Amino acid sequence: MPARELQEQLNALREQLEQNPPLSEAERENLHELMQQIELKIELENQTHDTSLADGVNLAVERFELEHPTLAGTLRNIAQALGNMGI
């Protein structure tokens, strides 16, 4: 998934968060930090193999999968896009 599609997925995640799903403040803050990290990677077009970012996204998928499947699905798409970009 090219960077443009990754940005679209981030926008979709942002829109989902704006609908105020029942998340704790810590969960919401964690997702915002993760989104900022991803956006920085896109801006820098850093093609290194930074597994910590991908690991963070995958952990978020696991954490939200049962109670927030829509968020988890979008995060899965983001993880796939990062993998396709070599990140």
C-alpha positions in Angstrom: 0.0 0.0 0.0 1.6 3.3 -1.1 2.1 6.2 1.4 -1.1 7.9 0.0 -3.2 4.9 0.9 -1.6 4.7 4.3 -2.5 8.3 4.9 -6.1 7.6 3.9 -6.2 4.8 6.4 -4.8 7.1 9.1 -7.5 9.6 8.1 -10.1 6.9 8.5 -8.8 6.0 11.9 -8.8 9.7 12.9 -12.5 9.9 11.8 -13.4 6.8 13.8 -11.7 8.3 16.9 -13.7 11.5 16.4 -16.9 9.5 16.8 -15.8 9.0 20.4 -15.8 5.2 20.7 -15.8 4.1 24.4 -12.0 4.3 24.9 -10.1 5.2 28.0 -8.1 8.4 27.9 -4.9 6.3 28.0 -6.0 4.2 25.0 -7.0 7.3 23.1 -3.7 8.9 23.9 -1.8 5.8 22.8 -3.5 5.7 19.5 -2.8 9.4 18.9 0.9 8.9 19.7 1.0 5.9 17.3 -0.7 7.9 14.6 1.8 10.7 15.0 4.7 8.2 14.7 3.2 6.8 11.5 2.7 10.3 10.1 6.3 11.2 10.8 7.5 8.1 9.0 5.4 9.0 6.0 6.7 12.6 6.0 10.3 11.5 6.2 9.7 8.6 3.7 12.1 6.6 5.8 12.3 3.2 4.3 14.3 1.5 7.0 13.1 -1.6 8.8 11.9 -0.1 12.1 10.0 -3.0 13.7 9.1 -1.0 16.8 6.5 1.0 14.9 5.0 -2.1 13.3 5.1 -3.9 16.7 3.2 -1.0 18.3 0.5 -1.1 15.6 0.2 -4.9 16.0 -0.1 -4.6 19.8 -2.8 -2.0 19.3 -4.7 -4.4 16.9 -4.6 -7.1 19.6 -5.7 -4.7 22.3 -8.7 -3.3 20.4 -9.8 -6.4 18.4 -12.6 -7.6 20.7 -14.1 -4.4 21.9 -13.4 -2.1 18.9 -13.3 -4.3 15.8 -13.6 -1.3 13.4 -10.6 0.4 14.9 -8.7 -2.9 14.9 -9.5 -3.4 11.2 -8.2 0.0 10.3 -5.1 -0.6 12.4 -4.6 -3.9 10.6 -4.6 -2.1 7.3 -2.1 0.4 8.6 0.2 -2.5 9.7 -0.1 -4.1 6.3 0.7 -0.8 4.6 3.8 -0.3 6.8 4.9 -3.8 5.9 4.5 -3.2 2.3 6.5 0.0 2.6 9.3 -1.9 4.3 8.7 -0.3 7.7 
